[in-house]
Amino acid sequence: MTTTSASTTSPAAGGPALPQERRLVTAIPGPGSLERLERKRAHVADGVGTTLPVFVVAAGGGVLLDVDGNSLIDLGSGIAVTTVGNAAPGVVDRVAAQLAAFTHTCFMVTPYDGYVDVCAALAELTPGDHAKKSALFSSGAEAVENAVKIARVATGRDAVVVFDHAYHGRTNLTMAMTAKNMPYKNGFGPFAGEVYRAPMSYPFRDGLSGEEAARRAIDVVEKQVGATNLACVVIEPIQGEGGFVEPAPGFLPALAEWCRANDVVLVADEIQSGLCRTGDWFACDHEGVVPDLVTTAKGIAGGLPLAAVTGRAELMDAVHVGGLGGTYGGNPLACAAALGAIEEMRTHDLVGRARAVGDLMRARLEALQAEHPVIGEVRGRGAMMAIELCAPGTTEPDPVRAAAVSAYCHAQGVVTLTCGTWGNVFRFLPPLAISDALLEEAFDVVADGFRATA
C-alpha cells in the first residue's frame, strides 16, 4: 500500500531533509509500531495515553516518519509545540553547540547567558512597551501556577477567576483552574481553593457580542467573588483544549479594561496560542490587548521543555528572592532551543506564514462545511483553526462523528487531533514549516473522511 504526494522538499524552516510526502507502506499502525505498543503496555503506566500509536523515528518539515517506513502528514505539531518544524536547523545547531559546552548548572546556583537572553527576547516580543521581566520554568502548568503566585503576592489577594471550557494544566492548582473533568480532573481531588469560574464568550453557542459576554462574565465575578478579593483573571485568548473557542471581538478588551479599573492582574495564558501560531506573535495582539502577565510554553523552544511567565517588572519583582524557580527551569539546552526557534520565526516570517496557512485551511474547511451540515462552525486564526461538529441545524455536540473522521484520517496517514468540552471539535495545528502541497493533500484526506463516514 503506497500513497505519495507531489512535494519532495522540506520548506525553509523545516528540519531533516526528509521527503515531504505522505507514504503508506503498511496499515496504520504497522507491525513495528504494534510490537512496540506491547512494550509500552508492559512498561508505561496506562494513564499515559496516545492518540495515534505509531512510533516515530524521524520528523521534519510537515511529516513524521514511523518505524515501519510510513510517512504521515502532521496536523498536530505535538500539540502546537513544533511550530517552527521538527528538528528545525536553527534549533538543532544552537542546542548542539550548547550540549558541547554544558547541559546544566541550575540557574539558581550559577547563572548563564542563555536564560537572560530568552528573558530579553520575551520582553521584546510580548504585548506592550512597558518594562518587563521574566521567570523561566519547564512546563505550561508551572508557568500558570507561578503567574498566580506572582499575582497573589503583588496584590495581597487570594481569589483567581478562570473561564468555562478553560484548560490550564495538570498540577493541583491548574487542575482546579481547568474546566473539563474527564480525563484531566476525575478522581484527583480535592483541588486548590479560591478558584472561581466565569462564563466564556462562545459566539457559536451564546450568540452574544463581545461586550455583552464581557458584561455577563463581569457580573458573575462581581457578585460571586468581588473585585477587592480578586488577585487575577486568567484567560486563554483563544482557548485550546476547550475547543479553540475564539471570543467575540470586544470581549478581551472589555475584560482588560475592567481589570485595570479594579487593580486586578490580567494573565493571558498564551501557551497554545503564542509565538506566531495565530498569525500574530501573540493572540492578544489581534485586538491590541496588553496583559499584565503572559504565560508561554509549547512552541517557545521547538520541542524542548521550556515555559515562561513574562510581565510588568513591578509585578514580577513583588516576589521575595528565592520565591520563584525550579531545578530545571530555564535549562541551558532549552534556552538555546528557544533562541533558535525565535530566530527561525523571525528569519522565515512565520507570523506571515501562519496567516497564509490559516487562509488555506479556512478555505478548505468552509468548503467542507458547505458540503457537510454536521460542521456547525469553522473558527480560529492563523495556523490555529478548528471545526465544531454538531447535529445538523443544532448545537448538539457530535463526538461520535468527530472520532470516526479522526480515525479515518489516522488510517490514511494524517495526524489529526480532537478537543473540546464534548470531544466534538477538530483542531488543526500544522507546523509552519509544512508545504502548501502537503496541507492540500492532508485536507483532501479530511474531506474523504467526512464523505466516508457520512
N, C-alpha and C positions, 0 to 999 in steps of 0.2 A: 504494500500500500504506500503510494508516494504522492504527495501533494506539494507543489512548489509555487513560489511567487516569482515575479519578474525581477525584483530588486536583489542585487547581488553585492552591494557595497554598504558598509556602515556609514551613516551620516557623520557630519563633522564632530559632534560632541559624543560620539559613541565610544565603545570600549574595544575589546579584542576584534581582530579582523575576521569575525565570523560571517559566513554568508547570511545576508539578510533575507531569509526566506522561511516560509512555513513548509516543513517537510515531515511527513509521517511515514515511518518505515515499520512501525508496529502499531498495534492497538494502544490506546492511552488509558491507563498506564501500561507500559511494556513489561516483558518478563524480568528485565534487570531491576526496574523500579518495584515490581511486585515482590521480588526476592528481598530487596532492601526494606520494603514495608514490613515484612515479617520480622526483620531485625529491629525495626522501630518499635513494633508491638512488644517485643521482648525486653527492650531496654529503656524506652521513653515512656513517661507517665501518660496514661490515657487522656488526662485532662489537657494535654498539648495536642490540639487537633491540626489537621491540614486540609486546605481547600481542595487541592489537586495533588494527589500522591505520586508525582513524578520527581525523581531525584536528579537534581541539576548538577552538571559538571562544568558548564561554562555559560557565560552570558555576555551580551554586549549589544549596543545599538537598541533594536527593538525585539530581540529574540532571546529565548532561553533554550539551551541545548541539554537534553537529558541523557541519562546513562545508556539508553537504548539507541541513541542517534537521532531521536526526534527533535526537530527544531520548532519551538512553539512561539507564536506571536504574543508578546507581553502587553496586556492592557491594565496591569495592576501595579507595576513598579515596586513590588514588595510592599504594598500599601503606601504609595507616594514617597518611598524612600529614595529610589534610584532615579530621581528627576533628571539628573544630568546624563543618564545612561549607566549601565552596569560596567564597572571597571573603566570608567572614563579616564583618558590619558592624564589629564591634569590632576586627577585624584591619585591614580596609581603612582605617578612619578614622585609626587610630594610625600606620599606615605612610604614609598621605598627609601627615599633619602632619610626620612625621619627614623625609619626602622633600623637603618645602618648606624644612626647616631645614638639613640637610646629609645627605649619603649615606655619608660615610666619613671617618675620620681615622686609623684604626688605633688600637685601644685601647692598644697598647704604646707609641704615640707621644704621643697626647694623649687622656686618658680622657673618658668621658661617662656621664651618669646611667643610661641605659638598660641598659648592661651590668651595673652594680651592682644595679639594680632586679631584673633577671632572676635574678641570683645570690641575692638576698634572698628572692625568691619560691620558688626551688628549695629553699632551706634550710628554708622553712616547709612545703613540700608533700611532700618526700621522707621516707621512713620514718625514725623515730627522733627523739628530742628532744634529742640531743647537739648540741654546737656544730659547725656545718658551714660549709664554703666551697665555691666552685665555680670552674671554669675553662671558658670557652666556646670552641667550635670550630665548624666548618662542616658536618661530616658525622658520621654514626654511627660509621664506621670510624675517623675521627680520635679520637672520644671514647673508643672501646675501646682504641685504641693508647696514648693518653695515660693511661688508667687503669692499664694495665700498667706504663708508665714510672713512674708515681707509686708503685705497689706495690713495684716493684723498688728504687727509691731508699729508700723508707721502711723496707723490711725488710732490705736488703742482700743479697737473694737473687735468683736468676735465673729459676727454673722457673715455668711457667704451666700450670695444668690447665684444660682445657675438656672438652666432652662430645660423645658421639656425636650426630649429627644437628644439631650447632650451626651457626649462621651468625653471623659477627661482622663481615664486611666484605670489601673488595676490595683493601686495601693489602697489602704483602708480609707483614707480621706477622699481620694479620687473616685473610688467606687461609690462613696456617698454622693459625690457630685455627678456621677454618671446616672442617666435615667433608666436605661434598659436593664431589666432584671436578668434575663437569660441570654447569654451564658455568663455575663460579667459579674453579677452580684449574688446569684441564687445560692443560698446556703452559707455565705461568707460573713454574715453579720455577727454581732452588731457593728454598725458603722459609726464613723465620727459624727459628732453633733454639730449644731449651729449651721447646718446647710439647708437652704430653702430653695424651692423650685418655682419659677415663674413661667407663664405661657410664652412660647416662642412664636415669632412671626412665621407662619407657614401658609403662604398665599394660596396654594393648591387646596388646602383644607379649611382655612378660616375666612378667606375672601376679604381680608382686611387690608387697608392701606398700611404702609409702614408706620405712619403717625398714629393711626387707630390701634394697631397692635402694640405700639410702644406705650400708649396711654393705658391699655389693658394690663400690660406687664407691670408698669409703674404703680398702678392702683393696687395690684396684688402685693407688691413689695412694701408699699407704704402702710397698708392695712395689716399685713401679716408679720412684717419684720420691723419696719420703722427705720428711716434713714439714719437716725442717730445711733443705731445699734449695728449698722452695716459697715463692714470693712471693705468689701469688694463685690463687684459684679463680674462674673467670669463667663465669657461667651465666645463661641466659635463663630467668626464672621460668616462662614459657610460651614454648616455642621457636617461632620464626617460620618462616623458610624451611624448616626441618627437618620441618615438618608440623603446627604448632600442638600439639606434644606437651605435654600438661599432666602434670607429675609427680604421682605418687600422694601423697596427704596424708601429711605427716611427712617427706618426702624433703628439702625445702628446710630445715626447722628442724634436722634432724639434721646436714646439711652445715654450717649456720651454727654449730652448737654445736662441731663438730669444728674448724672454722676458728678460732673464739675460743680453744679449748683449746690450739691449736698456733701461735698468733700468725701465722696466715695471713690475708691480706686477702681478704675475700669481696666480689667485684664482681658486682653484679646488672646485666646488660645488659637494660635496660627500654626499649630503643629502639623496639621494635614494640608492647610491651605496656603502656607507661606512659601517663600523662596521661589518665585516665578510661576508657581503652579496654576494660578488663576488668570494669568496674563498681566499681572502687576507683581511687584516684588512681594507685596503682602495684600491679602484680600481687603484689608481695611483701606488701602489706598484708593479703591474704586470710588468711595464716597468721601474721601478726604478725612476719615475718622482717625484721630490721633489718640491711641490708648495710653494709659499711664504705664502699664506693663504689658509686654508681649512675650509669650512663650513660643519657642521654636524647637523642633527636633526633626524627625523623619528626613526630609530632603536636604537638611543642612550639611551633611557630611558624606554624601554619595554612597551610603551603605554602611558606614561605621557608626557606632553608637555615640551620639553627642546630642545634648539638649542645652537650652539656654533660657534664662529669664533676662530680658533687657528692658530697662525702664528709666524713668526720671531719676536723675542722680540723687536727689534728696530722698526719694523713697528707698532706693537701693541701699543708701548709706544709713538708713534708720536702724538696721540690724547690727547688733553688737559684733565685734570681731570674734570669729570662730562660730558664729551662728549659722553661716552658710557654708556648704562644701560637701565633700564626699570623696572617698579614696580614689575613685576612677573619674570623677568629674573633670572634664577638660583634659582627658588623656592626650599625650603628645601626638599619637598616631591619629586619633580622631580629629584633633585640631588641624593637623596637616591636611587631612582629608577635606575638612570644611573649607580651608583656604583654597584648596584645589577645586572644589565644587563651585565656590563663588567665582573663581577665575573662569571656569568653564561657562558659568551663567552669563558673565559679562562679555567674554570673548565671542560667544556664539549667539548673543542677544536672545537668550532663552525666554525673556519676557515676551518678545515679539513672536518667537516660535510657539509659545503656549497659546497665544491668540490665534495663530494660524491653525494649530491643531484643533482648537476649540471651534473655529469656523467649519473645519472639515467634519468634525464629529457632530456638530449641531445639524448641519445639512443632512447628513446620513440619518440621524436619529429622528428628525422631523419628517423625513420621507417615510421612515419606518412607522412613525406614529399615524401618518395618513393612511397607511395600509392596514394597521392593526389597532383597533379601538381599545385593546387591553392596555395600551400605553396611555396612561392618564395625563402625564406631564413629562416634558423634556426640560431640564433645568441645569443650572451650573454656569460656570465661567471658565474660559480658557481650557486648560487640559484637566479640568475637574468637572466632568459632566455626568449626568445621571438621567435615568428614566424610571418613573414610578409606575408599576403595573397594578391595575385595579379592574374589577368587574366593569365592563364597558358602560359608560354613562354614569358611573358612580365613583365614590371614593373608597369603596370596599376593597381592602388590600387583596392581592392575588399572589401570595408567596409560592404557591404550587407551580404556577406558570413560570415564575422567575427561576425557581430551582430547575425546572425542566429545560428551559432555554440555556441556562448556565451549564448544565450537564452536557447538552448538545455541543456547545462551544468547546468545552474541555475535550470531548471526544474527537473534535475536529482540529485540535491543536491551537486553540486560542484561550489564553488565560483571562478569565473574567471573574469579577468579584460582585457579590451581592451585599446589601446592607439595609439599614432602615429599621425602625422600631418593630415593624411587622415582617421584616425579611423580604419585602416585595420591591426593593429598589436595586437596579443595576447601577454600579458606579464604574466610571471609566477613567483610569489614571495612567495613561501610557507614558513611558519615559519620553522626554522631549528630544531625545536622540533618535526616535523612531522616524522612518521614512514615510512619506505620504503613500507610497505604494503599499507598504505593509499595513498601514492604517486602513486603507480602502479594502484590502483583502480581508482584514480582520472583521470589518463591518459587513462585508459580503457574507461571512460566516454567521455573524449575529443575525443578519436578515434571514438566512437559511434556517437558523434555529427557530425563529418565530414562525416561519412557514411550516416547519416540520412538526411543531408542537401545537399548531392551531387546532 
